[in-house]
Amino acid sequence: MPKPHILQIASYPASDQTALDAAYTVHHLDQNPDFGLIEAIATNGGAGVASEVIQACPNLKLIAIYGVGYDAIDLSLCAERNIQVTNTPDVLTGDCADLAVGMMLAIARQIPAAERHARSGAWATASFPLQRRVWGAKAGILGMGRIGQDVATRLTGFGMDIAYSARSEKPLPYKYIPDAKALATHADFLIVTAAATSETHHIINAETLKALGPDGFLINISRAANIDENALLHALETNQIAGAALDVFDNEPQINPRFLPLKNTLLQPHHASATLQTRRAMGQLMRDNLEAYFANRPLITPVI
Ligand code: 8YV
């Protein structure tokens, strides 16, 4: 039986690539593909699919994302064209929550700088400066979906006073503060986990950062678009907030060089879901969705 034709946009770990190549004739954008052959696209959360590519594929029926976020795909165009979209929710929730908590601890206790202090020998002549306590502090979680809830569960173990913003109140034992600025006022640690939508675009801006204040930390494991990066850089450069721990950036992987000299900033390479176990599960789920489509079975994790 001839293998179905798919277009691959992202790159995957070797074992996922081998599995895709075994099941499909895999085309790549830089190899001048025959777009008429393409029935499905495999991509990831960051790369998504450019609308011109969707338009160029007349027989496209499925976009399978290796990632939970679908903000890099025009869903209304897909709906119009009757193209289904799948993502990989649930399997990455715990890892994203783990990294958010790790980043919060790392920025508050300055773990990377403390490590350099110990490793460089500086410890022999000076003790490391005192840092900020995390346990018992006030956390504000912006976006209370699966990942936000998993972060909250972890933070209860730190005895934190937890509040959250979301589109609507949820039956959860945490304080609901719908307004982002009010949440920032509450929070010592403002943790952004919200999916990027037109409603959340730059929801963290100069005003929210002012509300977070000079003792407040910002942690972002969602999407850069949720934050006005220029306003954030200005707030960090002028110590209007205590610090920021960021896994996502405008124009990533090219990070704005203004971040580089900032000591009140922890920079991470968009790797919240990047453990061996989770990436394996994400690859499997993406392929299971592709397989379901080509076998005419219901999709496992459809977005639309
Ligand atoms: C991945 C992500 O980094 O799930 C998402 O939306 O951004 C991440 O899990 C990405 O999709 C894989 O490259």
Residues whose N, C-alpha, C, O or C-beta is under 5 A from the ligand:
A	BS01	8YV	N44 G45 G46 Y66 G67 V68 G69 H270 S273
